[in-house]
Amino acid sequence: MNRPISKEWLEPFRLNAEMGALDYEAAFVPPLPRRTALNRLNRLREAGLVDRHGETRSTIYQLTRLGRTKLEAGQTPQLPDTVAEIIRARCTRREAVARLRRWAEESIIESDRKRFVAAAEETLAGIHEGNFARYRVRPSEFEAWKAAWR
């Protein structure tokens, strides 16, 4: 399952653009379990947000240019989470657009807001019985939302 990357995962790199896995693990309160920290670092690496250098114990994770941009903008890919939130809230079309605009105003850099809202609206319009599970919502949540959406 391709879970979204949370913007909090990049926060330890705000103070130090390079760190080992143990430093990353300890940067959270409470500290993360080792396996969780390694899984997050691997996901960040797969997304091109950090690079990995070195061997096993001396591995260093370094923030990439893309990672720095995302960290400074306070933005990571959030479309699936936003869509799921709208479905769970059983929003009508009008309520969904208002929520999307409000969320984009708070969370998305200005140059990407319109594109984000348009993509989210298009995604919501295209959700059906065959693809709603991608957004990690229950069938009952989907049915209740679909009734309100019409």
N, C-alpha and C positions, 0 to 999 in steps of 0.2 A: 504494500500500500504506500502510495507516495504522499506522505503527510506534509502539510505546509511547514515552512520554517518560520519560527517566531522571531520577532525582532529582538527579544531579550537574549537570544542566543549569541548575538553579536556584541552585546554590551561589555563583556570583559575586555574586548579589543579596543574599547574607547580610551582606556588609560595606557595600554601597552599593545602595540600592533603586532608583537611577536610574543609567543608564550608556549610553554610546554603543556601537555595534557593535565599534569598535576596542578599547574597554576590555574588553568581554565576551570578545573574541577573545584578548586578552592575559592574561586572568584564569586561563587554563588552563596547565598545565605538562605538556608543551611547548605553546606557543600553538597555537590551532586555525587551520586554513586559513580564509581569509575566507569562502568559500562555505559551509563547514560551520557556522561561527558564525552566518551569516545564516539558514541553513536551520533551525538550532535555535531562533533567536529567533522566526522565523515560526511554527514549530510551537508554541512557548510562547504566542505571541499568539493563534493559532487556538484553543488550549485555554483561553484566558481567564486565563492566569497572568501575562502581562505586557501592557502597553499600549504603543503606539508613538506618539510625538509628534514633529512636525517634518518637515522635508523632507530628502531624500537625504543630504547630508553632515552635517547637523546633527540627524539623527534620534536621539532619546533613547528608550530602552526603560525602562519603569517597572514595578516589581512591583505587581500588583493585590492587592486584599484576599484573593482566593482564592489567589493565588500565595504571599502571605505566610503564609496558613494552612497551605498544603501544605509550604512550606519549614520552618516551625516544627514541624510534625508529622513531618517527615522522610518524607513519604508522597506518592507519585504513583501513578497507576493502574498496577498491577502484575499483574493477574489473568492476562493472556495469557502473560506470562513465567513465572509460577508454574506454570501448567498445562503449558506446554512443558517445563519442568524436570522435572515429575513424569512426563511421557510419556517423556522421554529417559532417565530413571533406571529405567524399567520397574517402577514401584511397584505393589504390590498395593493393594487398597482400604484395608486397615488401615495400610500404610506411608504412603499418600497422605494420609490423615486426620492421622496423626501429624506428617508434614512440614508440612502446612498449618497446623496449630495452632502448631507450633514457629516457623514463619516469621511467622505473624500476631503471635505474642507479641513477636518481635523488631522487626517492621517496621510494624505497623498500630496506630494509636491505639486505646485500649481500647474506646471506644464503637463502633468499626466492626469489631472482630475477629470476632464471631459472624457478622455479616452477610457478611464477606469469606469466611470458611471455608465457609459455606452456599452462597454463590454459586460458589465454586471446586468444591465437591463436585457441585453441580448441573451445572456446565459439564463436568466430567469424565465424569459419567454420560451426558451427551448427545452426546459426541464419537463420530462415526462416519466411514465412508469418504468421505462427501460434504463434511465440514467440517473435517477434521483439518489441512488445509493452512493454515487461518487462524492456527494456532499455530506456524507455521514449523518443522514437524517433517517428517522424511523418511518416505516410505511404509514403509520397513523399520523405522524407530523406532516408528511407529504400530502396525504389526503385532506387533512384539515386546511392546509395552506392552499391547495388547489381549489377547494370550495370558495375560500375567501378571495382568491386571485381572479376568479371568473366574474 
